[in-house]
Amino acid sequence: MPHTRREVLRTTALGSLALAAGVDDVFGQARTPPPNIVYIMADDLGYADVSCYGRPDLKTAHIDRIATKGVRFLQGYANSSVCSATRTALITGRYQYRLRVGLEEPLGGNQIGLPPEHPTLASLLTKAGYSSTLVGKWHLGQLPNFGPRQSGYEHFWGFRGCCLDYFRHTPGGPNEDLWDDEMPIHQIGYLTTLLGDRAVSVVNDYAKGRQPFFLSLHFNAPHWPWEGPNDQAESERLRMRGRGIVDYDGGSQKTYREMILAMDAQIGRVLKAIDDHRLTNNTIVIFTSDNGGERFAATWPFTGRKTELLEGGLRIPSIISWPARLPQDKTSDQVSITMDWVPTLLAAAGVAPDPAYPPDGINLLPILTGAAPMQSRTLYWRYKANAQRAIRDGDMKFLKILDNTFLFNVVEDPLERANLKERQKDVYDRLVRKWLEWNQTMLPELDESATGAFTGEQLADHIGAQPATRKADNPGPPPAK
């Protein structure tokens, strides 16, 4: 029978993927096929907002089950303390500051987005023979130039912006922001439940095929507006007020708990679908958040919240399970960050990164399996609001907020209370220098002169160093020809 070019390419890619993963040896003996991947991301969920991380007033049984079947990171970080910047790092495996879209905190408008030519986790897996779908939040650029399908996903069902009302599915105006691929759609129902419905349908459909699948399930919950499954009256109140959804006199701890529990219930449905098709053993499931929590979030034992480079704005729940390969019911003290998931998942799938865009993150699998010791990490952040800068190097963290600078041991002092910059001046100076050197390799911040956010010279003067000459103001090397 004749085959389309797409089918031939997919078959070739699947053959290469099978060889990379060792599906069959020369005698036809079956080996473990490439894993399925389900990546679940909450929105604005605090470090301690699920029970397996210590929230005492609710029981997130299904998220806890992922931890029971896998490894829970105790030192997991987001690439940013706001959503779209972290999502840039998640999909590229690189510091978001290498791309223009990653400088938006958060992304607004229709002119900026993730360049379609940039390789992504989705495009690399799809090219290797995976089926791929994003269900939920995109927030990396609008049509016609940007979107999930322009950046490697085969299918998309969800919303392109952010902050959707959970019942009206609008970000504040009259127009809904729900899409099936490039087709705008109208659905009735609570947004968290609708995303769960679609994710279960995707698992059921993919389970019928022979190729591995990659499902990204990016919830809106528990981002504001604070509306639980029974709060349709609150949605109507916001509509009648005519102020969009940026409505900070709403919400309560009770509502916030209900939103988390509603999300947990949908995650449970997805896990059950995986179980029902006997895919659990060789399916990687990841659960995490895009940044630290907002006003109702539990961030103990940290201070700070979303939009801040204090630990509470950056520390997130971070869990991975893969029963076929990883230990179960374990915790890890390995310092990790969002952009680590790209090299980790590519390695699990037997897929190489694009050599023109090497990941800034690391492959966590050797550490998780015990094949390699834990790594000491040096991680960098900047956030233009309040001229924030941060670097974590080993256990030590340099932090700058406006004109105030700090040095903390965040292992011994997770609340970031004892400023050690005078007692350990050599460490303080070394971290400032490292941050300055790293910053010169990234794109400059937006509106530096207007915001006062670029303070490299001031930092250098503070320690008596010379500011480095900027090495690169571009997003990276051009795509390989």
ROSEKE-698901 format. One record per residue (C-alpha): residue in one letter; z, x, y. Coordinates in steps of 0.05 Angstrom, whole numbers, plus 5000, padded with zeros to 4 digits. Layout:
# residues N
[site a, [Z, X, Y]];
...
//
This chain:
# residues 481
[site m, [5000, 5000, 5000]];
[site p, [4986, 5026, 5071]];
[site h, [5045, 5052, 5110]];
[site t, [5057, 5053, 5185]];
[site r, [5067, 5120, 5220]];
[site r, [5139, 5099, 5234]];
[site e, [5152, 5087, 5160]];
[site v, [5122, 5155, 5141]];
[site l, [5165, 5190, 5193]];
[site r, [5227, 5153, 5170]];
[site t, [5214, 5171, 5097]];
[site t, [5203, 5244, 5115]];
[site a, [5266, 5245, 5157]];
[site l, [5307, 5213, 5102]];
[site g, [5281, 5264, 5052]];
[site s, [5303, 5321, 5098]];
[site l, [5370, 5288, 5109]];
[site a, [5380, 5279, 5034]];
[site l, [5365, 5352, 5022]];
[site a, [5413, 5373, 5077]];
[site a, [5467, 5330, 5048]];
[site g, [5452, 5347, 4975]];
[site v, [5437, 5276, 4950]];
[site d, [5402, 5301, 4888]];
[site d, [5396, 5370, 4857]];
[site v, [5334, 5394, 4820]];
[site f, [5357, 5360, 4756]];
[site g, [5366, 5292, 4791]];
[site q, [5441, 5292, 4788]];
[site a, [5469, 5246, 4842]];
[site r, [5510, 5275, 4898]];
[site t, [5546, 5245, 4957]];
[site p, [5495, 5214, 5005]];
[site p, [5501, 5222, 5081]];
[site p, [5558, 5181, 5108]];
[site n, [5552, 5117, 5147]];
[site i, [5584, 5122, 5216]];
[site v, [5621, 5068, 5254]];
[site y, [5645, 5091, 5323]];
[site i, [5693, 5042, 5356]];
[site m, [5712, 5051, 5429]];
[site a, [5762, 5010, 5469]];
[site d, [5758, 5006, 5545]];
[site d, [5818, 5030, 5587]];
[site l, [5865, 5030, 5527]];
[site g, [5928, 5072, 5537]];
[site y, [5952, 5126, 5490]];
[site a, [6009, 5084, 5463]];
[site d, [5975, 5016, 5465]];
[site v, [5968, 5010, 5390]];
[site s, [6026, 5007, 5342]];
[site c, [6008, 5070, 5303]];
[site y, [6017, 5108, 5369]];
[site g, [6083, 5075, 5385]];
[site r, [6073, 5008, 5420]];
[site p, [6134, 4969, 5396]];
[site d, [6116, 4899, 5419]];
[site l, [6053, 4887, 5378]];
[site k, [6024, 4904, 5310]];
[site t, [5952, 4929, 5308]];
[site a, [5947, 4925, 5233]];
[site h, [5872, 4940, 5228]];
[site i, [5871, 4999, 5276]];
[site d, [5933, 5025, 5239]];
[site r, [5894, 5019, 5174]];
[site i, [5842, 5068, 5200]];
[site a, [5899, 5117, 5213]];
[site t, [5928, 5104, 5143]];
[site k, [5861, 5121, 5112]];
[site g, [5849, 5181, 5156]];
[site v, [5875, 5229, 5209]];
[site r, [5908, 5211, 5275]];
[site f, [5902, 5262, 5332]];
[site l, [5965, 5272, 5372]];
[site q, [5930, 5312, 5426]];
[site g, [5865, 5274, 5436]];
[site y, [5834, 5276, 5506]];
[site a, [5780, 5237, 5542]];
[site n, [5726, 5276, 5579]];
[site s, [5743, 5237, 5641]];
[site s, [5794, 5189, 5667]];
[site v, [5740, 5138, 5680]];
[site c, [5689, 5104, 5635]];
[site s, [5616, 5123, 5649]];
[site a, [5632, 5197, 5657]];
[site t, [5665, 5198, 5589]];
[site r, [5608, 5159, 5558]];
[site t, [5559, 5212, 5583]];
[site a, [5599, 5265, 5546]];
[site l, [5605, 5221, 5485]];
[site i, [5531, 5211, 5476]];
[site t, [5510, 5283, 5494]];
[site g, [5567, 5325, 5466]];
[site r, [5568, 5363, 5532]];
[site y, [5608, 5364, 5596]];
[site q, [5586, 5305, 5637]];
[site y, [5582, 5348, 5699]];
[site r, [5518, 5378, 5672]];
[site l, [5481, 5313, 5687]];
[site r, [5472, 5274, 5751]];
[site v, [5495, 5210, 5717]];
[site g, [5559, 5244, 5696]];
[site l, [5579, 5256, 5768]];
[site e, [5587, 5181, 5780]];
[site e, [5660, 5161, 5775]];
[site p, [5644, 5107, 5754]];
[site l, [5569, 5092, 5753]];
[site g, [5543, 5042, 5803]];
[site g, [5474, 5020, 5825]];
[site n, [5407, 5019, 5789]];
[site q, [5376, 5086, 5807]];
[site i, [5419, 5133, 5765]];
[site g, [5424, 5136, 5689]];
[site l, [5422, 5179, 5627]];
[site p, [5354, 5213, 5625]];
[site p, [5315, 5185, 5564]];
[site e, [5288, 5254, 5548]];
[site h, [5358, 5283, 5539]];
[site p, [5377, 5288, 5464]];
[site t, [5436, 5244, 5444]];
[site l, [5479, 5231, 5384]];
[site a, [5438, 5168, 5372]];
[site s, [5370, 5200, 5380]];
[site l, [5386, 5258, 5335]];
[site l, [5414, 5213, 5280]];
[site t, [5356, 5164, 5286]];
[site k, [5306, 5221, 5282]];
[site a, [5341, 5244, 5219]];
[site g, [5332, 5177, 5185]];
[site y, [5394, 5137, 5205]];
[site s, [5389, 5065, 5227]];
[site s, [5425, 5058, 5293]];
[site t, [5453, 5002, 5335]];
[site l, [5498, 4998, 5397]];
[site v, [5539, 4935, 5401]];
[site g, [5577, 4926, 5466]];
[site k, [5582, 4968, 5529]];
[site w, [5528, 5016, 5553]];
[site h, [5543, 5032, 5627]];
[site l, [5496, 5092, 5630]];
[site g, [5440, 5062, 5672]];
[site q, [5398, 5000, 5681]];
[site l, [5329, 4977, 5661]];
[site p, [5272, 4993, 5668]];
[site n, [5286, 5068, 5667]];
[site f, [5351, 5073, 5627]];
[site g, [5383, 5040, 5567]];
[site p, [5408, 5048, 5496]];
[site r, [5339, 5042, 5465]];
[site q, [5310, 5092, 5514]];
[site s, [5365, 5141, 5491]];
[site g, [5357, 5137, 5416]];
[site y, [5388, 5072, 5390]];
[site e, [5340, 5029, 5351]];
[site h, [5376, 4965, 5370]];
[site f, [5423, 4942, 5425]];
[site w, [5465, 4879, 5431]];
[site g, [5514, 4879, 5489]];
[site f, [5520, 4891, 5563]];
[site r, [5490, 4945, 5607]];
[site g, [5543, 4947, 5663]];
[site c, [5618, 4939, 5660]];
[site c, [5676, 4893, 5675]];
[site l, [5648, 4829, 5644]];
[site d, [5687, 4765, 5649]];
[site y, [5705, 4749, 5577]];
[site f, [5679, 4677, 5580]];
[site r, [5624, 4677, 5633]];
[site h, [5597, 4745, 5613]];
[site t, [5582, 4763, 5684]];
[site p, [5606, 4824, 5724]];
[site g, [5623, 4780, 5783]];
[site g, [5558, 4749, 5807]];
[site p, [5520, 4689, 5779]];
[site n, [5479, 4728, 5728]];
[site e, [5502, 4743, 5658]];
[site d, [5497, 4813, 5631]];
[site l, [5485, 4801, 5557]];
[site w, [5424, 4831, 5522]];
[site d, [5390, 4831, 5455]];
[site d, [5349, 4895, 5460]];
[site e, [5312, 4884, 5526]];
[site m, [5318, 4808, 5524]];
[site p, [5372, 4775, 5568]];
[site i, [5410, 4723, 5527]];
[site h, [5461, 4668, 5537]];
[site q, [5520, 4661, 5489]];
[site i, [5581, 4617, 5490]];
[site g, [5646, 4648, 5469]];
[site y, [5700, 4700, 5480]];
[site l, [5666, 4767, 5490]];
[site t, [5710, 4806, 5442]];
[site t, [5695, 4756, 5387]];
[site l, [5621, 4756, 5401]];
[site l, [5619, 4832, 5395]];
[site g, [5656, 4828, 5329]];
[site d, [5607, 4775, 5304]];
[site r, [5548, 4819, 5319]];
[site a, [5580, 4882, 5290]];
[site v, [5594, 4847, 5224]];
[site s, [5523, 4821, 5222]];
[site v, [5497, 4892, 5234]];
[site v, [5539, 4920, 5177]];
[site n, [5516, 4864, 5130]];
[site d, [5443, 4877, 5148]];
[site y, [5447, 4952, 5141]];
[site a, [5485, 4947, 5075]];
[site k, [5422, 4918, 5044]];
[site g, [5381, 4980, 5060]];
[site r, [5381, 5049, 5029]];
[site q, [5386, 5091, 5092]];
[site p, [5452, 5110, 5124]];
[site f, [5471, 5074, 5188]];
[site f, [5504, 5091, 5255]];
[site l, [5539, 5033, 5289]];
[site s, [5571, 5043, 5358]];
[site l, [5619, 4986, 5373]];
[site h, [5641, 4992, 5446]];
[site f, [5688, 4936, 5466]];
[site n, [5702, 4913, 5537]];
[site a, [5775, 4902, 5519]];
[site p, [5827, 4911, 5546]];
[site h, [5791, 4925, 5613]];
[site w, [5803, 4875, 5669]];
[site p, [5794, 4817, 5681]];
[site w, [5856, 4804, 5640]];
[site e, [5836, 4744, 5598]];
[site g, [5860, 4730, 5527]];
[site p, [5822, 4687, 5477]];
[site n, [5855, 4624, 5505]];
[site d, [5849, 4640, 5579]];
[site q, [5785, 4604, 5596]];
[site a, [5822, 4570, 5654]];
[site e, [5834, 4639, 5684]];
[site s, [5760, 4653, 5680]];
[site e, [5745, 4589, 5716]];
[site r, [5798, 4605, 5769]];
[site l, [5764, 4671, 5783]];
[site r, [5697, 4636, 5789]];
[site m, [5724, 4585, 5838]];
[site r, [5756, 4638, 5881]];
[site g, [5687, 4668, 5892]];
[site r, [5713, 4739, 5893]];
[site g, [5680, 4764, 5830]];
[site i, [5727, 4793, 5778]];
[site v, [5761, 4848, 5819]];
[site d, [5823, 4805, 5820]];
[site y, [5886, 4846, 5814]];
[site d, [5936, 4789, 5822]];
[site g, [5921, 4766, 5751]];
[site g, [5943, 4789, 5683]];
[site s, [6010, 4801, 5649]];
[site q, [6038, 4841, 5592]];
[site k, [6031, 4780, 5548]];
[site t, [5957, 4772, 5565]];
[site y, [5945, 4846, 5555]];
[site r, [5976, 4844, 5486]];
[site e, [5933, 4785, 5467]];
[site m, [5870, 4822, 5488]];
[site i, [5889, 4882, 5445]];
[site l, [5906, 4838, 5385]];
[site a, [5839, 4801, 5393]];
[site m, [5803, 4868, 5391]];
[site d, [5843, 4890, 5331]];
[site a, [5825, 4826, 5294]];
[site q, [5750, 4839, 5304]];
[site i, [5758, 4911, 5280]];
[site g, [5791, 4882, 5218]];
[site r, [5729, 4838, 5206]];
[site v, [5684, 4899, 5211]];
[site l, [5727, 4939, 5163]];
[site k, [5726, 4881, 5114]];
[site a, [5650, 4878, 5117]];
[site i, [5648, 4952, 5100]];
[site d, [5697, 4940, 5043]];
[site d, [5658, 4880, 5017]];
[site h, [5595, 4923, 5010]];
[site r, [5635, 4979, 4976]];
[site l, [5618, 5028, 5032]];
[site t, [5688, 5047, 5052]];
[site n, [5693, 5113, 5015]];
[site n, [5632, 5144, 5048]];
[site t, [5636, 5112, 5116]];
[site i, [5665, 5150, 5176]];
[site v, [5704, 5104, 5221]];
[site i, [5728, 5129, 5289]];
[site f, [5772, 5092, 5337]];
[site t, [5787, 5116, 5407]];
[site s, [5786, 5097, 5481]];
[site d, [5741, 5119, 5539]];
[site n, [5799, 5141, 5583]];
[site g, [5874, 5130, 5594]];
[site g, [5904, 5063, 5607]];
[site e, [5905, 5019, 5668]];
[site r, [5963, 4980, 5700]];
[site f, [5989, 4943, 5639]];
[site a, [5978, 5001, 5590]];
[site a, [6031, 5039, 5552]];
[site t, [6021, 5114, 5563]];
[site w, [6089, 5141, 5540]];
[site p, [6106, 5198, 5534]];
[site f, [6059, 5213, 5592]];
[site t, [6054, 5195, 5666]];
[site g, [5991, 5177, 5703]];
[site r, [5937, 5127, 5687]];
[site k, [5862, 5115, 5693]];
[site t, [5828, 5154, 5750]];
[site e, [5882, 5208, 5747]];
[site l, [5881, 5276, 5714]];
[site l, [5953, 5270, 5695]];
[site e, [5962, 5265, 5619]];
[site g, [5967, 5190, 5621]];
[site g, [5897, 5185, 5651]];
[site l, [5867, 5231, 5598]];
[site r, [5906, 5224, 5533]];
[site i, [5877, 5172, 5487]];
[site p, [5887, 5146, 5417]];
[site s, [5839, 5183, 5372]];
[site i, [5832, 5168, 5298]];
[site i, [5781, 5185, 5244]];
[site s, [5776, 5163, 5172]];
[site w, [5728, 5186, 5118]];
[site p, [5761, 5175, 5051]];
[site a, [5708, 5215, 5013]];
[site r, [5722, 5279, 5052]];
[site l, [5783, 5276, 5096]];
[site p, [5857, 5273, 5080]];
[site q, [5891, 5205, 5089]];
[site d, [5952, 5183, 5127]];
[site k, [5958, 5249, 5165]];
[site t, [5967, 5270, 5237]];
[site s, [5936, 5330, 5271]];
[site d, [5960, 5372, 5330]];
[site q, [5890, 5399, 5341]];
[site v, [5871, 5390, 5414]];
[site s, [5807, 5349, 5415]];
[site i, [5763, 5316, 5468]];
[site t, [5709, 5262, 5469]];
[site m, [5650, 5310, 5468]];
[site d, [5674, 5339, 5401]];
[site w, [5649, 5277, 5365]];
[site v, [5575, 5296, 5372]];
[site p, [5579, 5363, 5335]];
[site t, [5629, 5333, 5286]];
[site l, [5586, 5274, 5267]];
[site l, [5522, 5313, 5266]];
[site a, [5554, 5363, 5218]];
[site a, [5578, 5306, 5174]];
[site a, [5507, 5278, 5172]];
[site g, [5475, 5346, 5158]];
[site v, [5438, 5344, 5224]];
[site a, [5430, 5403, 5272]];
[site p, [5442, 5396, 5347]];
[site d, [5382, 5406, 5393]];
[site p, [5382, 5481, 5406]];
[site a, [5360, 5470, 5478]];
[site y, [5424, 5430, 5491]];
[site p, [5480, 5464, 5453]];
[site p, [5544, 5422, 5450]];
[site d, [5604, 5440, 5492]];
[site g, [5648, 5405, 5440]];
[site i, [5667, 5433, 5372]];
[site n, [5658, 5410, 5300]];
[site l, [5727, 5385, 5279]];
[site l, [5711, 5377, 5205]];
[site p, [5732, 5447, 5181]];
[site i, [5799, 5438, 5216]];
[site l, [5809, 5367, 5189]];
[site t, [5792, 5388, 5117]];
[site g, [5836, 5450, 5120]];
[site a, [5777, 5497, 5112]];
[site a, [5793, 5529, 5180]];
[site p, [5857, 5536, 5221]];
[site m, [5870, 5498, 5285]];
[site q, [5835, 5525, 5346]];
[site s, [5866, 5540, 5413]];
[site r, [5824, 5503, 5465]];
[site t, [5807, 5511, 5538]];
[site l, [5785, 5445, 5568]];
[site y, [5764, 5430, 5639]];
[site w, [5763, 5369, 5684]];
[site r, [5750, 5350, 5756]];
[site y, [5753, 5283, 5791]];
[site k, [5729, 5275, 5862]];
[site a, [5779, 5221, 5882]];
[site n, [5840, 5257, 5911]];
[site a, [5805, 5324, 5898]];
[site q, [5833, 5329, 5828]];
[site r, [5823, 5390, 5783]];
[site a, [5852, 5408, 5716]];
[site i, [5847, 5458, 5660]];
[site r, [5885, 5459, 5595]];
[site d, [5888, 5529, 5563]];
[site g, [5930, 5531, 5501]];
[site d, [5995, 5495, 5518]];
[site m, [5988, 5507, 5593]];
[site k, [5956, 5461, 5643]];
[site f, [5936, 5475, 5715]];
[site l, [5931, 5412, 5758]];
[site k, [5910, 5400, 5829]];
[site i, [5917, 5334, 5867]];
[site l, [5897, 5337, 5940]];
[site d, [5932, 5399, 5967]];
[site n, [5986, 5400, 5914]];
[site t, [5980, 5448, 5855]];
[site f, [6019, 5452, 5791]];
[site l, [6028, 5490, 5726]];
[site f, [6056, 5452, 5667]];
[site n, [6070, 5466, 5594]];
[site v, [6045, 5399, 5569]];
[site v, [6071, 5410, 5498]];
[site e, [6143, 5423, 5519]];
[site d, [6138, 5379, 5582]];
[site p, [6089, 5322, 5568]];
[site l, [6116, 5283, 5628]];
[site e, [6091, 5339, 5673]];
[site r, [6156, 5346, 5712]];
[site a, [6172, 5421, 5714]];
[site n, [6124, 5457, 5759]];
[site l, [6120, 5529, 5732]];
[site k, [6070, 5558, 5781]];
[site e, [6121, 5604, 5815]];
[site r, [6158, 5623, 5751]];
[site q, [6093, 5639, 5715]];
[site k, [6049, 5661, 5772]];
[site d, [6005, 5704, 5728]];
[site v, [5988, 5645, 5683]];
[site y, [5976, 5601, 5743]];
[site d, [5928, 5651, 5775]];
[site r, [5891, 5662, 5709]];
[site l, [5880, 5587, 5699]];
[site v, [5855, 5578, 5770]];
[site r, [5806, 5635, 5761]];
[site k, [5781, 5606, 5696]];
[site w, [5771, 5537, 5727]];
[site l, [5732, 5568, 5785]];
[site e, [5687, 5607, 5739]];
[site w, [5674, 5545, 5696]];
[site n, [5661, 5501, 5757]];
[site q, [5604, 5546, 5780]];
[site t, [5566, 5530, 5716]];
[site m, [5568, 5455, 5730]];
[site l, [5531, 5412, 5780]];
[site p, [5565, 5406, 5848]];
[site e, [5604, 5343, 5861]];
[site l, [5575, 5287, 5902]];
[site d, [5593, 5282, 5976]];
[site e, [5634, 5345, 5973]];
[site s, [5639, 5354, 6048]];
[site a, [5654, 5281, 6060]];
[site t, [5708, 5275, 6007]];
[site g, [5738, 5344, 6012]];
[site a, [5732, 5346, 5937]];
[site f, [5700, 5415, 5931]];
[site t, [5757, 5462, 5945]];
[site g, [5735, 5523, 5906]];
[site e, [5743, 5570, 5966]];
[site q, [5811, 5541, 5982]];
[site l, [5834, 5551, 5910]];
[site a, [5807, 5621, 5910]];
[site d, [5843, 5637, 5975]];
[site h, [5906, 5609, 5946]];
[site i, [5908, 5663, 5892]];
[site g, [5873, 5717, 5931]];
[site a, [5808, 5714, 5891]];
[site q, [5735, 5713, 5912]];
[site p, [5700, 5647, 5897]];
[site a, [5644, 5658, 5847]];
[site t, [5572, 5647, 5866]];
[site r, [5546, 5583, 5835]];
[site k, [5506, 5601, 5773]];
[site a, [5472, 5535, 5757]];
[site d, [5461, 5471, 5794]];
[site n, [5418, 5439, 5741]];
[site p, [5434, 5396, 5680]];
[site g, [5415, 5449, 5630]];
[site p, [5352, 5479, 5601]];
[site p, [5289, 5437, 5598]];
[site p, [5274, 5399, 5534]];
[site a, [5242, 5442, 5480]];
[site k, [5167, 5437, 5479]];
//
